[in-house]
Structures are given as C-alpha cells and as structure tokens.
Amino acid sequence: MSDKPASPARGRKKTAPPAQQPPQEEVVVRLPLTDLHPFPDHPFQVRDDEEMRETIQSVKEYGVIVPAIVRPREEGGYEIVAGHRRKYACEQAGLDTMPVLIRNLDRDAATIIMVDSNLQRENILPSERAKAYKMKLEAIKRQGARNDLTSPKISAKLRSDDEIGQQMGVSGDTVRNYISLTNLVPELMQMVDDGKIALSPAYQIAALKPEEQQILVTTIDYEQATPSLSQAQRMKKFSQTGKLNEDSMLAIMSEEKKSEKFSLTFDGDRIRKYFPKSYTPLQMENTIIKLLEAWQKKRQRSQER
C-alpha cells in the first residue's frame, strides 16, 4: 500500500470552462419596400436632384451596395433609421425590395444614428442641420438623464452641445447657433435656406418673438431688402428692451446700409472635410488663398494663348 497522499482532485469529475459565446453577427435581409416606413419627424429632405439621379442609376446597375438600417415598429413593419434616400432610389428604379440591417434600437439611439448618418452629406440646408442638431441634443440629454438615475456618482461632463460640436468638428457655439434657427418662423427660415438671409443675422433674428418676426417678414416685403448683421443686432436689442414694433422695425430696415469692407464667410462644416483635422482656421485660409492664386495664374496663362 502506497504512503503517497491522495490528490484532492482525485475522484472528482472535471468540469469544462464555460463556453465563450461568440458575438452575434448582424445579418443582411431583404424586406419589401412597403414594410419600410420613414423616421418620424425626419429633418432631412429627399431631393430629386442630380445626385439622386446618379444614385438611381447606380441602383439600377448594381443594386443597393450599403444596406439600410431599420428598427421594428410596434404597429408592424420597420422604421428607417438610415436609408431614406436609398429607399427612394429603389422605388424610382422599379425595385420591390431592399437590403437592410435590423437593429433593436430605442428612440434616442435611433435618433443619434439617423442624424450622424446624414450630417456628413453635402448640400444640407441650414434648416435641416438646425433641426438635426436639436434632435440629437435632446436625445443625448435624455440618455444622460437615464444614466444619472442609475449611476451612484455623477461625473463632470461636457455640455451636450459641446460634445456634438466635437464629434462634428465644429464649435459648441456653432451647434447652439444652428439650434437657435429652429425658433425662426417658417417664412424667415425659408429665406435662410434660399440664401436671402445670411446665417450671422439669422442667429440674431432667431431671438425675436414670433410676432416680431412676423412684423419683420412684412417689413422685408415692403422694403424689398433683408437685414444686415448690424441691423439684426439692433432689432435684437430693441426686442430685449421691449421697444421693437412696426415703427422701430421700419426705421431700422429703411436705414441706408453702410458700405462695409467686402468679406466672405465659409460654413466651417462644408470645408472642414477637405483639410486635416489638425489644421487651424488660419492654416485653412492660407491654403485656400494659395489654391486661388494657382487657379488665377492658370486662367491668365490660358487667356494669353
């Protein structure tokens, strides 16, 4: 008989370690277009422009390359989170189905994805950007409120609008200014979208009361002119002191505008994508000037031939 002590594990059945569950992969499925419904209060228009015509032609030749993102609806069917333009292109191309990824998203998560997937596009109207920023801001705030309810310690956070600005490569002030445009009455918002009112005076006008904005609409029609930045700033001050009425509005709008030094302002969102993220506004300006100088020399050479 051996004097060697028995192993503690002897006689026990070995148990295998728990199996690691592989991450569940998303599966692309094809759904009838009739089952796909637009995102409620979707801020981005589906325009039948040259870009859309190119998309339709691409869908006819190659189909939809990038699947849309949808989420189930309680009332049946699916809500489009990203892919409204692709669905329209399929309809125009004569297709009945479309490839999609189905995700179980809550309203706020879906809103954030919807906004982010559209804001990178070119030719976005100021009204679309303003409404999109506002929708994303409200969704982030609701998410933060829910997290705070379950978190024992609330850590310091960036303002939500500053957070959105960082994600989009713009300042928090730019986000706040765009969101202020949602306070414009429809007639003035349309003038901003049409380029008749510049963004800088529009931010000031957005602070006016709705009834004061309606007076401005009438005054613009009467004067056949839109307010400059300095005029819009004076209107805002008059409004804050309760002195803005038809007479003071007309007096401001009928003033002869001072000849101002010519200046051209670019929307940072539109040109940021052409530069490295590390570039400052001054570096971007210098690069643009150099490109314009090269373009001018090229034109002069072609004219001399």
ChimeraX attribute file (.defattr): number of C-alpha atoms within 10 A of each C-alpha:
attribute: neighborCount
match mode: 1-to-1
recipient: residues
	/A:1	3
	/A:2	5
	/A:3	5
	/A:4	6
	/A:5	6
	/A:6	9
	/A:7	7
	/A:8	7
	/A:9	8
	/A:10	8
	/A:11	8
	/A:12	7
	/A:13	7
	/A:14	8
	/A:15	6
	/A:16	6
	/A:17	6
	/A:18	6
	/A:19	6
	/A:20	6
	/A:21	6
	/A:22	6
	/A:23	6
	/A:24	6
	/A:25	6
	/A:26	9
	/A:27	11
	/A:28	15
	/A:29	12
	/A:30	13
	/A:31	16
	/A:32	12
	/A:33	18
	/A:34	10
	/A:35	14
	/A:36	23
	/A:37	18
	/A:38	15
	/A:39	19
	/A:40	10
	/A:41	9
	/A:42	17
	/A:43	19
	/A:44	19
	/A:45	11
	/A:46	12
	/A:47	11
	/A:48	12
	/A:49	9
	/A:50	9
	/A:51	9
	/A:52	17
	/A:53	15
	/A:54	12
	/A:55	20
	/A:56	25
	/A:57	15
	/A:58	15
	/A:59	20
	/A:60	16
	/A:61	10
	/A:62	9
	/A:63	18
	/A:64	20
	/A:65	10
	/A:66	12
	/A:67	17
	/A:68	20
	/A:69	21
	/A:70	25
	/A:71	23
	/A:72	17
	/A:73	14
	/A:74	8
	/A:75	6
	/A:76	10
	/A:77	17
	/A:78	22
	/A:79	21
	/A:80	25
	/A:81	27
	/A:82	25
	/A:83	22
	/A:84	23
	/A:85	18
	/A:86	23
	/A:87	24
	/A:88	19
	/A:89	25
	/A:90	22
	/A:91	16
	/A:92	15
	/A:93	18
	/A:94	12
	/A:95	16
	/A:96	13
	/A:97	18
	/A:98	21
	/A:99	21
	/A:100	22
	/A:101	17
	/A:102	20
	/A:103	15
	/A:104	11
	/A:105	14
	/A:106	10
	/A:107	11
	/A:108	18
	/A:109	15
	/A:110	23
	/A:111	24
	/A:112	19
	/A:113	15
	/A:114	25
	/A:115	23
	/A:116	18
	/A:117	13
	/A:118	18
	/A:119	17
	/A:120	13
	/A:121	9
	/A:122	9
	/A:123	8
	/A:124	16
	/A:125	16
	/A:126	20
	/A:127	21
	/A:128	20
	/A:129	21
	/A:130	21
	/A:131	21
	/A:132	25
	/A:133	25
	/A:134	21
	/A:135	20
	/A:136	23
	/A:137	24
	/A:138	16
	/A:139	19
	/A:140	20
	/A:141	15
	/A:142	13
	/A:143	13
	/A:144	14
	/A:145	12
	/A:146	11
	/A:147	12
	/A:148	13
	/A:149	10
	/A:150	9
	/A:151	10
	/A:152	8
	/A:153	8
	/A:154	11
	/A:155	8
	/A:156	6
	/A:157	8
	/A:158	9
	/A:159	12
	/A:160	18
	/A:161	23
	/A:162	18
	/A:163	18
	/A:164	21
	/A:165	18
	/A:166	13
	/A:167	11
	/A:168	16
	/A:169	14
	/A:170	17
	/A:171	17
	/A:172	18
	/A:173	12
	/A:174	16
	/A:175	23
	/A:176	19
	/A:177	18
	/A:178	24
	/A:179	23
	/A:180	19
	/A:181	25
	/A:182	21
	/A:183	19
	/A:184	22
	/A:185	18
	/A:186	13
	/A:187	11
	/A:188	23
	/A:189	20
	/A:190	16
	/A:191	15
	/A:192	20
	/A:193	16
	/A:194	12
	/A:195	12
	/A:196	14
	/A:197	20
	/A:198	17
	/A:199	19
	/A:200	15
	/A:201	19
	/A:202	24
	/A:203	23
	/A:204	21
	/A:205	29
	/A:206	23
	/A:207	21
	/A:208	23
	/A:209	17
	/A:210	14
	/A:211	11
	/A:212	19
	/A:213	20
	/A:214	17
	/A:215	17
	/A:216	23
	/A:217	16
	/A:218	13
	/A:219	20
	/A:220	18
	/A:221	10
	/A:222	12
	/A:223	11
	/A:224	9
	/A:225	13
	/A:226	20
	/A:227	22
	/A:228	17
	/A:229	18
	/A:230	15
	/A:231	19
	/A:232	24
	/A:233	19
	/A:234	18
	/A:235	26
	/A:236	23
	/A:237	15
	/A:238	16
	/A:239	18
	/A:240	13
	/A:241	9
	/A:242	9
	/A:243	14
	/A:244	21
	/A:245	16
	/A:246	13
	/A:247	12
	/A:248	14
	/A:249	22
	/A:250	18
	/A:251	10
	/A:252	17
	/A:253	23
	/A:254	16
	/A:255	9
	/A:256	7
	/A:257	12
	/A:258	8
	/A:259	6
	/A:260	6
	/A:261	6
	/A:262	5
	/A:263	5
	/A:264	5
	/A:265	8
	/A:266	8
	/A:267	10
	/A:268	13
	/A:269	14
	/A:270	13
	/A:271	10
	/A:272	18
	/A:273	11
	/A:274	8
	/A:275	13
	/A:276	9
	/A:277	9
	/A:278	7
	/A:279	11
	/A:280	11
	/A:281	12
	/A:282	9
	/A:283	12
	/A:284	15
	/A:285	12
	/A:286	11
	/A:287	13
	/A:288	12
	/A:289	12
	/A:290	11
	/A:291	11
	/A:292	12
	/A:293	12
	/A:294	12
	/A:295	12
	/A:296	12
	/A:297	11
	/A:298	11
	/A:299	11
	/A:300	11
	/A:301	10
	/A:302	9
	/A:303	8
	/A:304	6
	/A:305	5
